[in-house]
Amino acid sequence: MVKKGKQVRYELNPNGIKSMPDNEIKTILRGADDLILSGGRAMLAKILAGSKDKKLLELELHHSPVYGAFKGVPQKEILAKIDWLILHHYLAIEYNGRLPLLVYTDNGWDIERETYADELLEKLIDAAENRTYEFVETLKDRNRSLILLLLDKIANSGNKELITILDAWKSIEYKKVRTRIQEVIELLEKVEEEPEKIHNQEVISFSANKQWLSIPAEIRRKLEQNVWCVSCCDVVKIERYTVKEFPTGIVLEGECHKCGGNVARVID
């Protein structure tokens, strides 16, 4: 029950942040998922910082896939990043009684839904490989648009190895989702060749992102400004990049700030 009284006021302060890389935006939005209409900016900052806060642990928010993603970064700086997202309409604040709580904007939810669907696809593939078909029970009663996007991604993957786990999922779902699952199964059955493992270039790797964010901010900025661009034949700054796993470490993949061409930087 929400306590009555004067609304708790808040003040947004992005602390001079002009822009943020896509991977940080996705990470913050992913962390906000467990707090929509139930928690606020300070708790989100604690999740991202990897705090041992008693309330956070009681609510089991340390199970978030992005828990500790900004470990080592002062919570004041993390809060500034969150405020930047609010001011740029990825997140918003709504009051529930006296408390200001986080909600997604349409833009923020579109990004989070894509990220979350990719995450669920990876988990579904892993469950199929390990025959832990009970995983599908966690998919029931989730946001309908998220689940339909996940099914679209499964269909596009062409991965016939998912048919068995899809059958298990279909047996517990509601009619509309069950119908879509059957359509995806029929599409996969028509795939003639065994596909390779899915390689979705938009999938954000939270483990790689954690490695990247564990590097001191000053060094990260230097690395961002020290990327070779073949088109410019020069060292340039990488922009709008994502962080992905690489055999010997991680790799930044993004755009040259001069010409807009594709550039990458391996970090081992």
Helices and strands as residue ranges (DSSP letters): H 22-32, G 33-35, H 41-49, H 54-58, G 61-63, H 75-87, E 91-96, E 99-104, H 106-130, G 133-138, H 144-157, G 160-162, H 163-170, H 175-189, H 206-213, H 217-224, E 227-229, E 234-236, E 238-246, E 249-256, E 262-267
